Amino acid sequence: FLPGFVPHELRQSHPKTQTLAYGPGGSIDKPLTATGKLILPKLDLSVLQHLNDPFHRYDLSQRSLTHDEKKDIKDSARNTYRPELQPAWLKHDRQVLRFYAYFQEAVHENPKESFRIRGCHILFYLEDGTMMVSEPKIENSGIKQGTFVKRHRVPRPCSLGGGVYGYEDLRVGRSISIYSRVFRLIGADEYTRKFYQGVGETMLEDQELPLDSFRASELPDPEELVSARRAKLQEAKEYNEIAVGGCCRNEKLQQYLENDRRVLRFQTFWDENGKYGSRKYYTLHYYLADDTVEMLENLPRNSGCAPYPTFWRRSPLRKNPYISATPGMLEPPAMIYKPQDLICGQTIDVMGRQIVLYDCDEFTRNFYRSFLDLEQVGTKIHHPPLTHVKLRFPPYNGFGSEEDSLSSCRGLMPKPPRRDEQKLLVDADKVLRFEGVLADDVEENENRKFVIAVSLGDDSVGVWELKQRNSGHSEGKFASRSRKKNPATGTWFKAVDFYIGALLSINASPFRLTGADEKALSYMEEHPEQFAVADVQVILQKIQTLTSWLQKQEGLVSGAQLAAAAEAHGAPLHGHEILTLSRSFGHYVYSLSETAVDAGKLLEALPR
């Protein structure tokens, strides 16, 4: 016996439980369980029906049950009974829905972080609709963790309808508010998902827990950063070894000893797509001893290029060229070209130039065949055809005439442009005058009328506006007399561009010509080879399809009727052409703008 030690059991005798019993029908041996309790008989419907019979006491065919056994059977039946409509505390006994959630907690007066994400578990007990929120404990977290909200029925905010939270309010991807703290549900366990599938609903997939500054600082550094740190440490270590008298380790010594004076040679070219660009050929040397590249330019005779044959000085050729703006700045790791990157038929990048490799020498073919099991096949190239680049004249600068400015570009000593002196002398005083209106569909411009004059001597055009009462526009010069370009053709206006019915753009203003004076009409009829709209024979050839229609007409036919008939027979006529026919085979009243054609005379003039 030790001081302070109290044994749990102080009994000295341990008698065995009596299992032999007597009753009506004889003796019986009562079996015992491992704990010493009697094993109750199983509930049987036939036994219950037998007990309901009042004369079961007189049945001596088998041993009758004792009062204790009857009581135990009733209690067993009472404890194992399950009604058809089970209450929630029985149907969902020990059934719990578990959700994974988090909430955001503000962190004050900390320069490294302003908030922290705290993960937790939300448990919903189906038997009574209670909830509990617990936060998994993390060792040395410095935060009080564990049960965050005790198990009870959590009220729902009034903004969400009030009441208490139920299982229908909990879904993955939703946010719930528990006592003014918002929890975001990001996942659920397998049993919870099966429960919601049983009620006919499917939840979203689990989401990742957001990363805050504290957790991000605990993540391991990326491999690129770790390798860069190792390289710096290795460089510092080698420097310290050399500083204390150690030797510098030559990493490429073995490569140099094995590949000294072994060089791969490729034939390459580059197509310069510039204004004066051409195809340039290079010889590329790859030194296997130190993985350096040299490019020599092959200049033909009279190439016009400076005699600098070295295009790329012998040095490692990087795939990712980088220029440091300031010495000492960090540079990305160099990715240099290796022999496996130089394949005939492919291109390499040399400072932004796409160099094409099209052939190599026999030593290079044997090297690739033996070491890389690759057959280098030369590519037959086609030389681009030589084209002569013709210089173009600069655009017009607005000073003087275009011909005068162009003559200064054709020679060192500018000469005045040549003029058609004969035309100036013959047609100096000849002017064609037309009447026009603005065709811009502006209501204020409907009543404005203009006079458009074309000088035949120098093909100059001038526009003047006629006086109209209450028009709001002053009369006088609208466009100064000068040579003007036709925007439709890009050439200077000519006299043939002006006729009644023509639509012209002068000084960015659209004009429709509605009439002409007698002198202009007579001049155009006197020169039918120049003005097709005033050539009677050309017009008659054009309207030969109107023969049958004219045979049905009698007397004078108005110009509108003739134009409609020509349109219907596939031979549309301009207004000036109808006016020409009226002056030749009818009458024309300029003041009234009336045109009429004698159908008989016109029919006789038509060619047979």
C-alpha positions as CSV (number, residue, x, y, z in Angstrom):
1,F,0.0,0.0,0.0
2,L,1.4,3.4,-1.1
3,P,0.4,6.6,0.6
4,G,-2.2,8.5,-1.3
5,F,-3.1,5.5,-3.5
6,V,-6.7,4.4,-3.2
7,P,-7.7,1.2,-5.1
8,H,-10.9,1.4,-7.2
9,E,-12.4,-1.8,-6.0
10,L,-12.3,-2.9,-2.3
11,R,-14.5,-6.0,-2.5
12,Q,-12.9,-9.2,-1.4
13,S,-15.5,-11.7,-2.8
14,H,-16.6,-12.0,-6.5
15,P,-19.6,-14.4,-6.7
16,K,-20.9,-15.4,-10.2
17,T,-24.4,-14.4,-11.3
18,Q,-27.0,-17.1,-11.0
19,T,-28.1,-18.2,-14.5
20,L,-30.3,-21.2,-13.5
21,A,-34.0,-20.4,-13.3
22,Y,-37.2,-22.4,-12.9
23,G,-40.6,-21.7,-14.4
24,P,-43.7,-23.3,-15.8
25,G,-42.5,-25.9,-18.2
26,G,-39.2,-26.7,-16.5
27,S,-35.7,-25.1,-15.8
28,I,-33.8,-22.7,-18.1
29,D,-30.3,-21.6,-18.4
30,K,-30.1,-17.8,-18.8
31,P,-27.2,-16.8,-21.1
32,L,-25.0,-13.9,-20.0
33,T,-23.2,-11.2,-22.1
34,A,-19.5,-10.3,-21.7
35,T,-20.5,-7.6,-19.1
36,G,-22.5,-10.0,-17.0
37,K,-26.0,-8.9,-18.1
38,L,-28.7,-11.3,-19.2
39,I,-29.3,-11.6,-23.0
40,L,-32.9,-10.6,-23.8
41,P,-34.9,-12.7,-26.2
42,K,-35.5,-11.2,-29.6
43,L,-38.8,-9.5,-30.2
44,D,-41.0,-11.8,-32.3
45,L,-44.5,-11.1,-33.6
46,S,-45.6,-14.6,-32.9
47,V,-44.6,-14.3,-29.2
48,L,-46.6,-11.0,-28.9
49,Q,-49.7,-12.6,-30.5
50,H,-49.3,-15.5,-28.1
51,L,-49.1,-13.1,-25.1
52,N,-52.3,-11.3,-26.2
53,D,-54.2,-14.6,-25.7
54,P,-55.6,-14.6,-22.1
55,F,-55.2,-18.4,-21.9
56,H,-51.5,-18.3,-22.6
57,R,-51.0,-19.0,-18.9
58,Y,-52.5,-22.5,-19.3
59,D,-50.3,-23.4,-22.2
60,L,-47.7,-25.8,-20.8
61,S,-46.2,-26.9,-24.1
62,Q,-43.2,-24.5,-23.5
63,R,-41.8,-22.6,-20.7
64,S,-43.7,-19.4,-19.9
65,L,-41.9,-16.0,-19.6
66,T,-41.3,-14.4,-16.3
67,H,-42.5,-11.0,-15.3
68,D,-39.0,-9.6,-15.7
69,E,-38.6,-11.0,-19.2
70,K,-42.0,-9.6,-20.2
71,K,-41.0,-6.2,-19.0
72,D,-37.7,-6.3,-20.8
73,I,-39.4,-7.3,-24.0
74,K,-41.8,-4.4,-23.8
75,D,-39.0,-2.0,-23.1
76,S,-37.1,-3.3,-26.1
77,A,-40.1,-2.9,-28.3
78,R,-40.6,0.6,-27.1
79,N,-37.0,1.6,-27.7
80,T,-36.8,0.1,-31.3
81,Y,-40.1,1.4,-32.6
82,R,-39.9,4.0,-35.4
83,P,-43.1,5.7,-36.6
84,E,-43.9,6.2,-40.3
85,L,-43.7,10.1,-40.1
86,Q,-40.6,10.5,-38.0
87,P,-39.9,13.9,-36.3
88,A,-36.8,15.8,-37.1
89,W,-35.0,14.9,-33.9
90,L,-35.4,11.2,-34.9
91,K,-35.1,11.3,-38.7
92,H,-32.0,13.5,-38.6
93,D,-30.4,12.2,-35.5
94,R,-26.6,12.9,-35.5
95,Q,-26.8,14.3,-39.0
96,V,-24.7,17.5,-39.4
97,L,-24.0,19.6,-42.5
98,R,-20.4,21.0,-42.6
99,F,-19.4,24.0,-44.7
100,Y,-16.0,25.6,-45.1
101,A,-16.0,29.4,-44.8
102,Y,-13.9,32.4,-44.0
103,F,-14.3,35.9,-42.8
104,Q,-12.1,39.0,-43.3
105,E,-10.7,40.6,-40.1
106,A,-9.2,44.1,-40.2
107,V,-5.6,44.5,-39.0
108,H,-4.7,48.0,-37.6
109,E,-1.4,49.7,-37.2
110,N,0.5,47.1,-39.2
111,P,2.6,48.3,-42.2
112,K,2.7,44.8,-43.7
113,E,-1.0,44.0,-43.8
114,S,-4.3,45.7,-43.5
115,F,-6.6,42.6,-43.3
116,R,-6.3,38.9,-42.6
117,I,-8.4,36.0,-43.9
118,R,-9.5,33.5,-41.2
119,G,-10.9,30.2,-42.2
120,C,-13.5,28.4,-40.2
121,H,-16.1,25.6,-40.2
122,I,-19.8,26.1,-40.0
123,L,-21.8,23.2,-38.7
124,F,-25.6,23.0,-39.1
125,Y,-27.4,20.3,-37.1
126,L,-30.4,19.0,-38.9
127,E,-32.1,17.6,-35.8
128,D,-32.9,20.9,-34.3
129,G,-31.8,23.6,-36.8
130,T,-28.9,24.9,-34.6
131,M,-25.6,26.2,-35.9
132,M,-22.1,26.4,-34.6
133,V,-19.0,28.2,-36.0
134,S,-15.5,26.9,-35.1
135,E,-12.1,28.0,-36.2
136,P,-9.4,25.3,-36.5
137,K,-6.6,25.9,-34.1
138,I,-3.2,26.7,-35.6
139,E,-0.1,26.2,-33.4
140,N,1.7,29.4,-32.4
141,S,-0.9,31.6,-34.3
142,G,-1.2,34.1,-31.4
143,I,-4.9,34.3,-32.0
144,K,-7.6,32.8,-29.7
145,Q,-9.1,30.1,-31.8
146,G,-11.6,27.2,-31.4
147,T,-15.4,27.7,-30.9
148,F,-16.3,31.0,-32.5
149,V,-20.1,30.8,-32.1
150,K,-21.6,28.3,-29.8
151,R,-24.3,25.9,-30.9
152,H,-27.7,27.6,-31.0
153,R,-30.3,28.8,-33.5
154,V,-28.7,31.8,-35.2
155,P,-31.1,34.6,-36.0
156,R,-31.2,36.0,-39.6
157,P,-30.8,39.7,-40.1
158,C,-34.0,41.7,-40.6
159,S,-32.8,42.9,-44.0
160,L,-32.9,39.3,-45.2
161,G,-36.4,38.6,-43.8
162,G,-35.7,37.9,-40.2
163,G,-36.2,34.5,-38.5
164,V,-33.4,32.0,-38.1
165,Y,-31.1,30.4,-40.6
166,G,-32.1,27.1,-42.1
167,Y,-30.3,24.6,-44.4
168,E,-31.9,26.3,-47.5
169,D,-29.9,29.5,-46.7
170,L,-26.5,27.8,-46.8
171,R,-24.9,27.3,-50.3
172,V,-21.4,27.3,-51.5
173,G,-20.6,30.7,-53.0
174,R,-23.0,32.6,-50.8
175,S,-22.3,35.0,-47.9
176,I,-24.2,34.9,-44.6
177,S,-24.2,37.5,-41.8
178,I,-23.9,36.1,-38.3
179,Y,-24.1,38.9,-35.6
180,S,-22.8,41.6,-38.0
181,R,-19.9,39.5,-39.3
182,V,-20.0,38.2,-42.9
183,F,-18.9,34.7,-43.6
184,R,-18.2,33.5,-47.1
185,L,-19.0,29.8,-47.8
186,I,-16.3,28.3,-50.1
187,G,-16.8,24.6,-49.8
188,A,-18.7,21.6,-48.2
189,D,-17.9,18.0,-47.3
190,E,-19.1,15.0,-49.3
191,Y,-22.0,14.2,-47.0
192,T,-23.4,17.8,-47.3
193,R,-23.3,17.6,-51.1
194,K,-25.1,14.3,-51.1
195,F,-27.8,15.7,-48.8
196,Y,-28.4,18.7,-51.1
197,Q,-28.5,16.3,-54.1
198,G,-31.2,14.3,-52.3
199,V,-33.4,17.4,-52.0
200,G,-32.9,18.2,-55.7
201,E,-30.2,21.0,-55.6
202,T,-26.7,21.1,-56.9
203,M,-24.0,23.3,-55.3
204,L,-21.0,25.0,-56.9
205,E,-17.6,23.5,-56.8
206,D,-15.3,24.2,-53.9
207,Q,-13.4,27.5,-54.1
208,E,-9.9,28.4,-53.0
209,L,-9.3,30.3,-49.8
210,P,-8.2,33.8,-50.6
211,L,-4.6,34.6,-50.1
212,D,-3.8,37.5,-47.7
213,S,-0.4,39.2,-47.0
214,F,0.4,37.1,-44.0
215,R,-0.1,33.7,-45.8
216,A,1.6,35.0,-48.9
217,S,4.7,35.8,-46.8
218,E,4.8,32.2,-45.5
219,L,4.7,30.7,-49.0
220,P,8.0,29.4,-50.4
221,D,9.8,31.6,-52.9
222,P,9.5,30.7,-56.6
223,E,12.2,28.5,-58.1
224,E,13.4,31.4,-60.4
225,L,14.1,33.6,-57.4
226,V,15.7,30.8,-55.4
227,S,18.0,30.0,-58.4
228,A,18.9,33.6,-58.8
229,R,19.9,33.8,-55.1
230,R,21.9,30.7,-55.4
231,A,23.7,32.1,-58.5
232,K,24.6,35.3,-56.5
233,L,25.8,33.3,-53.5
234,Q,27.9,31.1,-55.8
235,E,29.4,34.2,-57.4
236,A,30.2,35.7,-54.1
237,K,31.7,32.4,-52.9
238,E,33.9,32.1,-55.9
239,Y,35.0,35.7,-55.4
240,N,36.0,35.1,-51.8
241,E,37.9,32.0,-52.8
242,I,39.9,33.9,-55.4
243,A,40.4,36.8,-52.9
244,V,42.1,34.5,-50.4
245,G,44.4,33.0,-53.0
246,G,42.3,30.2,-54.5
247,C,42.2,29.4,-58.2
248,C,39.4,30.3,-60.6
249,R,37.5,27.2,-61.8
250,N,37.2,27.1,-65.6
251,E,33.8,25.5,-66.3
252,K,34.3,25.3,-70.1
253,L,37.8,23.9,-70.0
254,Q,36.7,20.4,-71.1
255,Q,34.5,21.8,-73.9
256,Y,37.5,23.9,-75.1
257,L,39.9,21.0,-75.1
258,E,37.5,18.8,-77.0
259,N,36.2,21.3,-79.6
260,D,39.2,23.6,-80.2
261,R,39.4,24.8,-83.8
262,R,36.1,23.1,-84.7
263,V,33.7,25.6,-86.4
264,L,30.3,25.1,-88.0
265,R,29.8,27.2,-91.1
266,F,26.3,28.2,-92.5
267,Q,25.3,30.2,-95.6
268,T,22.6,32.7,-94.7
269,F,20.7,35.7,-96.1
270,W,18.5,38.5,-95.0
271,D,15.7,40.2,-97.0
272,E,15.7,43.9,-96.1
273,N,12.1,45.1,-96.7
274,G,12.9,48.8,-96.8
275,K,12.5,51.5,-99.4
276,Y,15.9,50.8,-100.8
277,G,16.2,47.3,-99.3
278,S,17.7,44.3,-101.0
279,R,18.8,40.7,-100.2
280,K,22.1,40.5,-98.2
281,Y,24.1,37.3,-97.8
282,Y,26.2,36.3,-94.8
283,T,28.5,33.5,-93.6
284,L,27.7,32.4,-90.1
285,H,30.5,30.7,-88.0
286,Y,29.6,28.8,-84.9
287,Y,32.6,28.0,-82.6
288,L,32.0,24.8,-80.7
289,A,34.8,25.6,-78.3
290,D,33.0,28.4,-76.5
291,D,29.5,28.6,-78.1
292,T,30.2,31.9,-79.8
293,V,28.9,33.1,-83.2
294,E,30.4,35.3,-85.9
295,M,28.7,36.6,-89.0
296,L,30.5,38.0,-92.0
297,E,28.8,39.9,-94.8
298,N,29.4,38.8,-98.4
299,L,29.4,42.1,-100.4
300,P,29.3,41.8,-104.2
301,R,31.1,44.2,-106.5
302,N,29.6,47.7,-106.8
303,S,27.1,46.9,-104.1
304,G,27.2,50.5,-102.9
305,C,27.7,49.4,-99.2
306,A,30.5,50.4,-96.9
307,P,33.3,47.8,-96.8
308,Y,32.7,46.5,-93.3
309,P,32.4,42.7,-93.6
310,T,31.9,41.9,-89.9
311,F,28.1,42.0,-89.3
312,W,28.2,40.3,-85.9
313,R,31.5,40.2,-83.9
314,R,32.4,36.9,-82.3
315,S,30.3,36.6,-79.1
316,P,27.4,34.6,-77.7
317,L,24.3,35.2,-79.7
318,R,21.3,35.6,-77.4
319,K,17.8,34.6,-78.3
320,N,16.5,37.3,-75.9
321,P,18.6,40.4,-76.5
322,Y,18.5,42.9,-73.7
323,I,19.9,46.4,-73.4
324,S,20.5,47.7,-69.9
325,A,19.6,51.4,-69.6
326,T,21.8,51.8,-66.5
327,P,24.9,49.8,-65.6
328,G,24.4,47.5,-62.7
329,M,20.7,46.8,-63.3
330,L,19.4,43.2,-63.1
331,E,19.2,41.4,-66.5
332,P,17.2,38.4,-67.4
333,P,19.2,35.1,-67.7
334,A,20.9,34.8,-71.1
335,M,19.4,32.3,-73.6
336,I,22.0,31.7,-76.3
337,Y,21.8,29.8,-79.5
338,K,23.1,26.2,-79.4
339,P,24.0,23.9,-82.4
340,Q,20.5,22.3,-82.1
341,D,18.9,25.7,-82.9
342,L,20.7,26.1,-86.2
343,I,18.8,24.1,-88.8
344,C,18.9,24.6,-92.6
345,G,15.6,26.0,-93.8
346,Q,14.8,27.8,-90.6
347,T,15.4,31.3,-89.4
348,I,17.2,32.8,-86.4
349,D,16.7,36.3,-84.8
350,V,19.8,38.5,-84.8
351,M,18.9,41.9,-83.3
352,G,15.5,41.9,-84.8
353,R,16.6,40.6,-88.2
354,Q,15.2,37.3,-89.5
355,I,18.3,35.5,-90.8
356,V,17.5,32.5,-93.1
357,L,19.9,29.5,-93.0
358,Y,19.9,27.9,-96.4
359,D,23.1,25.8,-96.7
360,C,26.2,24.6,-94.7
361,D,29.5,22.9,-95.5
362,E,30.4,19.2,-95.4
363,F,32.1,19.3,-91.9
364,T,28.9,20.8,-90.5
365,R,26.8,18.0,-92.1
366,N,29.0,15.3,-90.6
367,F,28.8,16.9,-87.2
368,Y,25.0,17.0,-87.1
369,R,24.9,13.5,-88.6
370,S,27.2,12.0,-85.9
371,F,26.3,14.0,-82.8
372,L,22.7,15.0,-83.2
373,D,21.6,12.2,-85.7
374,L,20.2,15.0,-88.0
375,E,20.6,15.4,-91.7
376,Q,21.2,19.0,-92.8
377,V,19.6,19.5,-96.2
378,G,20.4,22.6,-98.2
379,T,17.6,24.7,-99.6
380,K,17.7,26.1,-103.1
381,I,17.0,29.8,-103.0
382,H,15.6,32.0,-105.8
383,H,17.2,35.4,-106.2
384,P,14.6,38.2,-106.2
385,P,14.3,40.0,-109.5
386,L,16.0,43.3,-109.7
387,T,13.6,46.3,-109.8
388,H,14.5,49.9,-110.5
389,V,13.0,52.1,-107.9
390,K,11.8,55.3,-109.6
391,L,11.8,58.5,-107.6
392,R,8.5,60.2,-107.1
393,F,7.9,63.9,-107.1
394,P,7.1,65.6,-103.8
395,P,3.6,66.7,-103.2
396,Y,2.4,70.2,-104.2
397,N,3.3,72.8,-101.5
398,G,0.7,75.4,-102.5
399,F,3.1,78.1,-103.9
400,G,2.6,79.1,-107.5
401,S,1.1,76.7,-110.0
402,E,1.7,73.0,-109.9
403,E,3.6,73.0,-113.2
404,D,5.9,75.7,-111.9
405,S,6.6,73.8,-108.7
406,L,7.2,70.6,-110.7
407,S,9.7,72.2,-113.0
408,S,12.0,73.0,-110.0
409,C,12.1,69.2,-109.2
410,R,13.3,68.2,-112.7
411,G,16.5,70.1,-112.8
412,L,18.9,72.2,-110.9
413,M,18.1,75.3,-112.9
414,P,14.3,75.7,-112.8
415,K,12.6,76.6,-116.1
416,P,9.2,78.1,-116.6
417,P,6.6,75.6,-117.8
418,R,5.8,75.7,-121.4
419,R,2.4,77.1,-122.3
420,D,0.2,76.5,-125.4
421,E,0.7,79.9,-127.0
422,Q,-1.4,79.1,-130.0
423,K,-4.4,78.2,-127.8
424,L,-3.9,81.4,-125.8
425,L,-3.9,83.5,-129.0
426,V,-6.9,81.8,-130.7
427,D,-9.2,81.3,-127.7
428,A,-8.1,84.3,-125.5
429,D,-11.5,86.1,-125.7
430,K,-13.8,83.0,-125.9
431,V,-15.8,82.3,-122.7
432,L,-18.6,79.8,-122.2
433,R,-21.2,80.9,-119.7
434,F,-23.5,78.5,-117.9
435,E,-26.3,79.0,-115.4
436,G,-26.2,76.8,-112.3
437,V,-27.7,76.1,-108.9
438,L,-26.5,74.5,-105.7
439,A,-27.3,70.8,-105.5
440,D,-26.8,70.3,-101.7
441,D,-30.5,69.9,-100.8
442,V,-30.3,72.9,-98.4
443,E,-33.5,74.8,-98.2
444,E,-31.8,78.2,-97.9
445,N,-29.9,77.5,-101.2
446,E,-32.9,76.6,-103.4
447,N,-33.4,80.1,-104.8
448,R,-29.7,81.0,-105.3
449,K,-28.5,81.2,-108.9
450,F,-24.9,81.4,-110.2
451,V,-23.1,82.1,-113.4
452,I,-20.2,79.7,-114.2
453,A,-17.8,81.0,-116.8
454,V,-15.2,78.8,-118.5
455,S,-12.3,80.6,-120.4
456,L,-11.2,78.5,-123.3
457,G,-7.8,80.2,-123.5
458,D,-6.4,78.9,-120.2
459,D,-9.2,76.5,-119.0
460,S,-9.8,78.7,-116.0
461,V,-13.2,78.6,-114.2
462,G,-14.9,81.4,-112.3
463,V,-18.2,81.4,-110.4
464,W,-20.4,84.5,-109.7
465,E,-23.6,84.7,-107.8
466,L,-26.6,86.6,-109.2
467,K,-28.6,89.0,-107.1
468,Q,-31.8,87.5,-105.5
469,R,-34.1,89.6,-103.3
470,N,-34.4,88.5,-99.6
471,S,-32.0,85.6,-100.2
472,G,-29.7,86.6,-97.4
473,H,-26.6,86.2,-99.6
474,S,-24.6,89.0,-101.3
475,E,-24.1,89.0,-105.0
476,G,-20.8,89.0,-106.7
477,K,-17.7,86.7,-106.9
478,F,-18.2,83.2,-105.4
479,A,-15.0,81.6,-106.7
480,S,-12.1,83.4,-108.2
481,R,-11.2,82.7,-111.8
482,S,-8.4,80.1,-111.8
483,R,-7.7,76.6,-112.9
484,K,-9.5,74.1,-110.7
485,K,-9.3,70.4,-110.4
486,N,-12.2,68.0,-110.9
487,P,-12.5,65.9,-107.7
488,A,-14.2,63.1,-109.7
489,T,-11.3,62.6,-112.0
490,G,-8.4,64.3,-110.2
491,T,-7.5,66.3,-113.4
492,W,-8.0,70.0,-114.3
493,F,-11.4,71.1,-115.5
494,K,-11.8,71.2,-119.3
495,A,-14.5,72.8,-121.4
496,V,-15.9,69.3,-122.3
497,D,-16.8,68.8,-118.6
498,F,-19.4,71.6,-118.8
499,Y,-22.8,70.9,-120.3
500,I,-26.5,71.4,-119.3
501,G,-27.4,68.7,-116.7
502,A,-23.8,68.1,-115.5
503,L,-23.1,67.8,-111.7
504,L,-19.8,69.4,-110.8
505,S,-18.0,70.2,-107.6
506,I,-16.3,73.5,-107.5
507,N,-14.5,74.7,-104.3
508,A,-16.2,71.8,-102.4
509,S,-19.7,73.1,-103.5
510,P,-21.9,70.9,-105.8
511,F,-23.3,72.7,-108.8
512,R,-25.9,71.5,-111.3
513,L,-25.8,73.3,-114.7
514,T,-29.3,74.3,-115.7
515,G,-28.7,76.5,-118.8
516,A,-26.2,78.2,-121.1
517,D,-26.2,81.4,-123.1
518,E,-26.6,81.5,-126.9
519,K,-22.9,82.0,-127.5
520,A,-21.9,78.9,-125.5
521,L,-24.6,76.8,-127.2
522,S,-23.5,78.0,-130.7
523,Y,-19.8,77.4,-130.0
524,M,-20.5,73.8,-128.7
525,E,-22.6,73.1,-131.8
526,E,-19.9,74.5,-134.1
527,H,-17.3,72.1,-132.5
528,P,-19.2,68.8,-132.3
529,E,-15.9,66.8,-132.3
530,Q,-15.1,68.3,-129.0
531,F,-18.5,68.4,-127.4
532,A,-20.4,65.1,-127.9
533,V,-23.6,66.4,-126.2
534,A,-23.9,69.0,-129.0
535,D,-23.2,66.5,-131.9
536,V,-26.5,65.9,-133.7
537,Q,-25.3,62.8,-135.6
538,V,-24.1,61.1,-132.4
539,I,-27.4,61.8,-130.7
540,L,-29.4,60.5,-133.7
541,Q,-27.4,57.2,-133.6
542,K,-28.1,57.0,-130.0
543,I,-32.0,57.2,-130.3
544,Q,-32.5,54.9,-133.3
545,T,-34.6,52.7,-131.0
546,L,-37.2,55.5,-130.9
547,T,-38.3,55.0,-134.6
548,S,-41.5,53.2,-133.8
549,W,-42.4,55.6,-131.0
550,L,-41.9,58.7,-133.2
551,Q,-44.1,57.2,-136.0
552,K,-47.0,57.3,-133.6
553,Q,-46.4,60.9,-132.7
554,E,-47.7,64.0,-134.5
555,G,-46.5,67.6,-134.4
556,L,-44.3,68.8,-131.6
557,V,-43.2,66.6,-128.8
558,S,-42.0,68.3,-125.5
559,G,-38.6,67.6,-124.2
560,A,-39.9,65.9,-121.1
561,Q,-41.9,63.4,-123.3
562,L,-38.8,62.7,-125.4
563,A,-36.6,62.2,-122.4
564,A,-39.2,59.7,-120.8
565,A,-39.5,57.8,-124.1
566,A,-35.7,57.5,-124.5
567,E,-35.4,56.3,-120.9
568,A,-38.1,53.7,-121.5
569,H,-36.3,52.4,-124.7
570,G,-32.9,52.1,-123.0
571,A,-31.3,55.2,-124.5
572,P,-31.3,57.9,-121.7
573,L,-30.6,61.5,-122.9
574,H,-28.9,64.3,-121.1
575,G,-30.6,67.7,-120.8
576,H,-28.1,69.2,-123.2
577,E,-28.7,66.5,-125.8
578,I,-32.5,67.2,-125.7
579,L,-31.7,70.9,-126.1
580,T,-29.5,70.2,-129.1
581,L,-32.4,68.2,-130.8
582,S,-34.8,71.0,-130.0
583,R,-32.6,73.6,-131.6
584,S,-32.1,71.5,-134.7
585,F,-35.6,69.9,-135.2
586,G,-37.9,72.2,-133.1
587,H,-37.8,75.3,-131.1
588,Y,-36.2,76.3,-127.8
589,V,-37.3,79.2,-125.5
590,Y,-34.4,80.1,-123.2
591,S,-36.4,82.5,-121.0
592,L,-39.1,79.8,-120.3
593,S,-36.7,76.8,-120.5
594,E,-39.1,75.2,-122.9
595,T,-37.9,72.6,-125.4
596,A,-40.0,70.9,-128.1
597,V,-39.0,68.6,-131.0
598,D,-40.9,68.1,-134.3
599,A,-41.5,64.4,-134.5
600,G,-41.7,64.3,-138.3
601,K,-38.4,66.2,-138.8
602,L,-36.7,64.0,-136.2
603,L,-38.0,60.8,-137.8
604,E,-36.8,61.9,-141.2
605,A,-33.3,62.7,-139.8
606,L,-32.9,59.3,-138.2
607,P,-30.4,57.1,-140.1
608,R,-32.0,54.2,-141.9
